[in-house]
Structures are given as C-alpha cells and as structure tokens.
Amino acid sequence: MAIYELILPKMGESVSEATLTKWVKQIGDQIDEDDAVAEIATDKVDSEVPSPVRGILKERLFDENQVIQVGEVIALIEIEGEDSSPAVNYTTEVSEPQPKEEAEPTNEVEEVIEDTSTEEQIPGISQVAERPIETNHEPSDIHSGIRFYSPLVRNIAQEEGISQSELDAIPGTGAEGRVTKQDVLNYIQNRQGGSPSTGQNQVSTSAPAATSTDNTAKPATAPVQVVKSSGSDEIIEMDRMRRLIADHMVHSVSTSPHVFSVVEADVTNLVNWRNKVKDAYKKAEGENITFTPLIIEAIAKAIKDFPMINVSVDGYNIIKKKNINIGMAAALPSGNLIVPVIKNVDQLSLTGISRSVNDLAVRARGNKLKPDDTQGGTFTFTNIGAFGNIFGMPIINQPQAAIMAVGTIKKKPAVLETEFGDVIAVRHMMYISMSYDHRVIDGALGGSFIRRVADYLENWDVDRTI
C-alpha cells in the first residue's frame, strides 16, 4: 500500500490560509474519489476539501478549529499501490503561492491620492501619484520591503493598533517567513501580558463570547449552540459566519462616517423593456434576465462618469481603483449574507453581466462559491426590493467607500410634463439609496452619482436589442 498526502489546496490568489471547521471522515473510513474529507472556512466562504483518490483515511494531521496554510498536508490516505516510500505526494501541483520579490509592472494601476487638505474638493487635489500594483494583491497586501501581509493580518493589526514597524518585527511561521493570523494573535497575547500560543496550529480551548466585537482576530468557533435560559427565552450562539458579519458591520460603522442619499426613479421604460424581451431572452440563453444586471450596468456607467466613487481609504491616502468590480449582496440558505463580486463589469455586455449575476446567485444558494468569488470588490449593490422593502440605508462594505440599495418597484401615480401640460399617470417608481464614506465622498459627489444612476435607468432605450 502507498500513502497519499492530502493537502489544503489553493483556494484563490489572495487566500493563503483557512480554518479547519469539521472533519467529515473519521480515521479508518473508506474514502471514494471526490468524497469530502474535511470542511474549511476562510474569511468569507465555507467549502470542502475533497479527496482526488480512493482509499482509507489513516491519519488526520490537524484538529478542528486549527488554522492551516495553503499547501500543508492535512491528512494521510492509504491507497493501493507499491509502498516504495513512506509518503508519496501526488498533489505537488497545488502548492502554496510564493510571494514575488520583484513584481513586474502590470497594466493594472491604481491611483493613490494624498489627501492634503480637508477643505479642498477631491477633483482639485494636486498631489496624485500612480504606482503599479501586483495583480494578485489588493492595496492592503502591499508589502514593506519584500514581506507580504494578507488582508486578514492587516485588518487584525489595524484593529489592535499594531504599527507597521511592530508588524514588520513579528516573526513569521508561514511559508517563506510569512506572518500568519496566529502569529499576530500570539504577538497580541504577549503584548497584553497573556500566555502565548505554542504555534500556529494550537487549538483554542474555549469559544469567544457571543458579545465579542473583534472576532476577526480569534480562532473559528464551534457549531451553533442553543442554550435555553431559566425563563422562556433562548440564548442562541452566533455561528461563525454571523460572527464575522457582526464584527465586519461594527468595524465599518466605527471606521466610516456614513452619509445617506435617496432618489426616486421612474423606471417605467426599464420595466416595459424587460417585459418585452424576457421571454425571448430565456429562450435564447436558457435563464431569466432580472432587474439586477440592468441596475448593475447603470452603476458601472455612473462610476465611469464619477470615478472618485470607486475608491478606498488608506490612512490619509485615497486609493482610486482602476477596475470596476461590483459586489452584489446575496442571501445564503442559512440566512447569512455574502457578497460575490462581478469583476470588470464595465467590460461586459449586458448578457455577460446577466450570466455572471445568475451564476453567482445559483452558486451562493448552493454554497458553491469559491474564495476568489468574494474578493476584489470596489463597490457593492444590494436589492432590498426582493423582500418588498421600499428603501433602506445599508452599511458600507469595507474597505469600499459606498454601497447602493434599490427598493421594490411599485406602481404609483406621478405627474408627467407633456407638451399639452402636466398630466397624472400610473408609473413604475423605485427608490434608490446610497450610503457613502464622508471622509472621501462629499454630498455633492455622492448626490450627483446616485442621480446619474437614476438617469441611466429612467432613460432606458425601449428599442434596445440584446
């Protein structure tokens, strides 16, 4: 017999580690090809580790709730074959991504704008610099010297007030000396006078309290628990994803001063056009065309008109994004929320946007999203109208600077101006609301942008072909 080393596979360009949340197979279990052996979780997505081979699970090298680096062996599977060596690794093609010490300049350029005056309007800022960014890394991954830090490590350091010099001094236990989440947690424990963990694979013996507001800096927790109190109420422990969402929302509100704008749009032309083409579209494409891709297209056009909406904040720098990557909030079967991202929306046709929307929605409902599907968003859109809501004020999806919500489309009497005078007619009306970061987006820019989105929807070409 031979031994097959099952490794944690590469899950995306920006994902370097995951938490093992559950062992699906027990030692001695028969494993068929493509059987799920373990369940893992990243910051955004839960997924499974399947076995590419058939055999018997001989050893599990990690315990549940441990953090594992991409490329590490998580289990040993006994398979048929000659026992020519104690360990035969058949998965060397799925290795941990190595950091690049010398990045070749790419065409993907983001502008970093230094905010030199709080009184000066953004378009008038004079100090503008362009720098090449490695395709595989968001601005939060930019390294000091040759050392890279994942977005999760950056976020924990920011939350805990760890300076760049402190971060650079932390010994890394990951591949090529990379600093992992556990390395930062150990450093925080030592700095606060606690007893450090013995290594990146140590298991937490107790789950964080449900009231924690910094769960992003703690190991993953056990499955949901329901504890009945002495009275008639129940205390329900948040599951892992709900904890992450809670912490992310608290972090966003404490980070960004939220400002809100609302407009009402007459989308009668849009509704009539969709009603006219939806049957032919479904026959040709085999899927429905919803209002979501139509609105996303309008958002992308408006971002082209107002590119300073497509930004993020890094200290006193404004990072202007070149790519328009729009995230769409989607509900999971568990009731939790996730935001898969459509990349380079402005380069897609309406059919292409519609296909992407449907694909991501289907995979979100089936828990089939990959970690990369939720990475790289520059602006977020949420359709609260799907629940019959008129309008709402969503929380910004950090590190983005704005999020837009659309309400349900309702028939309402409206005043129309005609060449024969004003008339009252039944129109399809929809509220559009937007929350934006007042550190970098003022009312004039935010209000103009949301109005432009409404204009694109109101002036929809009823004769458009698709």
N, C-alpha and C positions, 0 to 999 in steps of 0.2 A: 504494500500500500504506500501511497505518497501523501504528502501533506500540502494542502493548498492554503496559501496565506490570503485571507480576505482583508482587503484594505479599505479605508474610508476613501471613496472615490472623489475626484474633483467635481465640485458642485456648482462652479461658476468662477468667472475670472476674479471676482472680488471677495470670494469666500475662502478662508484659509482654515477654519475650524468649525466644529459642530459639537453639540451636546448629545450624548447617547441617552435617550429618554426611556427606551424599553428594549429588552431582549425578547424577540418573537420566538426564537428557537432556544431550546434547552440543550445542555450537554447530553450527547447520546442520541439526539433527534436525527431522523433521516431528513435530508435536505434535497429537494429536487431543483433542477435548474430554474432560475428566476424566482425561487421562493424568497420571501422577505426574511432576513435573518435578524435584523435589528431596526428599530425606529430611531431617527435622529432629528435634531432640531437646530436650525440656525436662528439668527435674529428675526427672520421674517417667516420662514417656511418650514413646515414639518414634512419629512419624507422618509422613505425606507431605503435600506441597503440590501439589495437582492444578491443572491449568490449566482455567479455565472456557471457554476459547476454542480454536479450531483455527488453527494457524499454524506458523511456523518459528522456532526459538529463535535469536535474533540476538546476544544478549549476556547474559553472566552477571555480575552486579554484586558477587558475594561469592565468596570461595574456601571450600573445605571447612574445617570446624572454626572458622569465624568465628561470632561472636555477633551476632545480628540482632534489632533491636527490632520489635515488632509494628507493622505499618503501613508498614515500609520496603519499597521496591521491590527485589526480589531478582533479577529478570530482565526482559529485553525480548523480546517475541514479535511477530514480523511477521505481521499478519493482512490479509485482503482488505478493501479499503475505500479511501476517499479520503484522501490524505496531506495533510489540512488543517492539521495541526500536527505538530511534531517528536515529541511524546509525548502520547498520548491515554490517560488513566487511566480505565478502566471499572470500577474497584473501590473507588470512594471510600466506598461504604457499609461497607467493612471497614476502619475506621480504628483507629489506636491509641487505647486507652481513655485519657481525660484524667482527671487527678486532680481531685477535688472539693475546692474550697477551703472551702465551707460545707456541712457534712453535715446533712441534715435528720434529726431524731431518728426512729428506727425502733422497731418492736416487738421487734427482736432485741437483747436486753440480756444482757450477761454480767457477773456479779459479780466484782469484783476485791477479794480479801480479803487485807488486810495481815497477814502472819504476825508478830505482835508478841511471841510467846513460844514457845520451842521446847518448853516443858513443858506448855503449855495445850492441851487437846484441841480439835480443829478446830471441833466444833459450838459451843464456848464462846467462840470468838473474837468480840470485841465490835466491832472496827473493820471494818465492812462498808460498802462504797460501791458504788453501781450507776452505770454510765455507758453511754450509747448508743454502739454500735459500728456503723460503716458496714457494711452488708450485704456489700459486695464485698471486705472485708478481714478477715483473721484478726488477733488481737491483735498479732502480730509486725509487722503492717503499719501500726500506729498511728503517726502522724506527729508530728514536733516542729514546731510552727507549722503551716505548710501543706505541708511536704515529706513525701512518702511514700517508704517503703522496702519493696522486695519481700521475701518470706520468705528468698529465696536471699541477698540482700545482707545481711540481718540475721544470718543464720547464719554467713556468712563473717566479718562484723565481730566476732561473738561468739567464733568460733574463734581469730581473730587478736588478740583483746584490744583491739579498737578501741573507744574510749569513744564515748558519744553525742555529745559535743562535737566529737571528731575526725570522726565520721561526718557531722555537720552541716556541717563545713567543707570536705568533699571536693567539688570542682566536678563537676557532673553533665553528662554529654554526651547523655543520653537526652531524650526528648520532655519539654518544659516543664521542662528542667533536672533531670530525674530521674537519680539515681545508678544506674548500671548495674553489673553484676558486674565488667566490665572496668575501670570507674573505680576500684572498690575494689582490684582486683588491681594496678593501676598505683600506687595510693597505698601499698600494702604494699611493692611493689618499691622505691619511692623511700625509704620509711621504713627499709628494711633496707639501703639503700645500693646497690641494683641499678640497672640502667638501665631507665627506664620504657618502656612501650609507647608507640607514637605515636598510638594511638587505639583506640576500642572494636572496630574491625574488623581489628586486626592478627592475623596468623596465627601460631600457635605453631609453631616450627620443630622442636621435639622433644617427644616424648610423655613425660608424667610416669612416674617409675619405678613398677613394679608394687607396690613396698613402701610407696608413699605412703599416709599416713593422713589427708591433707587434700585429697582430690581434688575436693571440692565447691568448692574455691577455685582450680581450674585449668581451662583450656580442655578441651573434649572431645578424646578421643584417637582415634587411627586404629583401623581394624578389628582384630579379634582376630588375633594373630600367634602361631604355634607355632614355637619355636626348639629344635632338638634339641641337647642338650648333648654333650660328648665321651663321656659314658658312655651308659648305657641309658635314662636319664631324659629327660623332655621338660620344657621350661620353656614354660608357656602364659601368654601375656599376657592379663590380665583384659580383657573387653570393657567398654564404657563403663558399662552398667547394673550389672555386677558390681562395678566400682569404686565406684559410687555407693552400692550396698548395703553394701559393706565399710566405707566411710567412715561411713555412717549408723549401722551397728551399733557401730563403735568409739566414735563420738560418744555414742551412747545409754548405753553401759556406763560411759563416763567421766563422764557427766552425772548419771545417776540411780543412787542406791544401790538395787539390786534386792533385793526380798524376795519369797519364793515361798510360796504356799499351795496345798494339794491337798485335794480331797474326792472321795469315791467316791459316785456317784449310781446309784440303782436306777431305770432308765428303762424298765422293762417296760411300763408303761402307755403311754408315748410310742411305743414300738416297735409295740405291738399296735394303737394308734390309726392310726399311719401305714400299717401293712399293710392296715388295713380301708378306708382312704379313698384310697389311692394310685391305684387303677385308675380310680375314678370321677373323681378329680381330673384325671388325664391326659386322660380322655375329654372333660371339660368345658373344660379350659384348654389342652390340646394340649402340655403339658410335664409333667415329673416334679416331684413335691414331695419334696425331700430333707430330711435332718435339719437342714441348715444354717439355713433360715428359722425352724424351730421353736426352735432354740437362740438365734438372734439375737433372737427375740421375748422369750424369757425373760430375756436380758441387758438388753434395753430396760426391761422391767418392773422388774428389780432396780435399774437405775440410777435409775428414778423413786423407788424406796424409799431409795436411798443416793446422793443427787446429788453428794456430795463425791468420788465415784469419777470423775465426769465433769469433770475439772479439768485444768489445765496450770499450769506454774510459770513466772513471770517475775521473776527475782531473788528478792526476799523477798515477792513477791505471789503469791497463789493465784488463778488465773482460773477461776471457776466457769462452765461452759458451760451455756447455756440449751438449745441444740439437742442432740439425741441422734443423732449421726452415727456409725454403726458401720462400720468398715472390715473387710473380710474378705480375708485373705491368699489369693492365687491364684497358681498356678504358670503361667508363660509357656512357650510351646513351646521357648524357648531354655534352659529350666531355671532362669531367674532368677525372682524373686518380685516381685509387685506387689500393692498393697493398694487396690483400688477401694472407694469409700465409698457406703453407702446412707444418704441424708440423711433426717433426721426420722423415724427408724424408729418411734418411739412413736406417730406419727400415721398409720401404715399398718396396714391389715388384714393378716392372715396371708397372704392371697392376694397382696396388694400386695408384701409382703416377699419372698415366693417368686418373684414375677415379676422383682423387682429383682435378686435373687440369680442367677437363671438368665440374665438379660440381661447382667449384668456378667461372669459366668463365661464366657459364649459370646464376648463381645467381647474379653475378656482373652486367651482362647485364640487368637483370630483377629487379635491385635494391632490391635484397632479401638477401644481405649479413648481417650477424649479427656482432655486435661489436667485439666479440671474433675472428671472421674470419680474422681480420686485426691486431691482437695483437701478440706479441712474436716473430716477425721475427728476424733472426740473419744474413741474407744475402739476397740480392734482385737480381732478374733476370728480364730483360726486353727484349722482342723480337721486336726490331725496324725493323726487316726484313719484318714484316707483312705489313708495309707501303711502301715496296720497297726500304728502305734505306740500304746503304751498311754498314756503321758503324757510331757510334756516341759516345759521351762522356757524359754519364748520371751523374746526381748529386746524391751523396750518400744519402741514406735514413736513416737519423739519428734515433737512436743512433748507427746504424751499422757502420762498418768500410770499407765496399766495396760493389760495385754494378757492375754487369756484363751485357753487352748488346751483342746480336748477330744480325748480319745483314742478308740480304736476301741471299739465296743460289743461285749462278749463275754458269752456265757452262762456263768454261774458259780453254784455252789451258795451259797446265802445263808440266813441264819437269819431267819425271819419270826415276829413275835409275833402270835399269834391268841388268840381268846377261850378256846380249848381248850389253850393253852400254846404253847411255841416249836416250830416245825417247820422242816425244811430243805427248800428248794425251789430249782428252777432259775430264775434271774432274769437279765435283761439288765442288765449293770453297765457303767458308764463312769466313767473318771477325768476330773475337771475340774481344771485347774491354772491359776494366775494369777500373773503377775509384776507387781509394782507398785512405785512410786516411794516409798521410805521417807521422803523429805523431806516428803511431804504426806499419805501414806496409812500409818497405823499398822496393826499386826497385827489389832487389834480391828475396825477398819473393813474392811480387806481380807478378813479371815476371815468376817465377817458377810455381806459382799456375795457372795462366792463360794458360801457356804452357801445364800443366798437364791436364787441362780440354780439350784442343785441342787434346792431345794424346789419351784420352779416346774416343773421338768422331771419330778420324781418324782410330783407331784400332778396330772399332766396329766389333763384330763377326757376319759375314753374315749368319752363320748357327745357330744363337741363336734362341731358341724357346721361345714363350711367352704364 
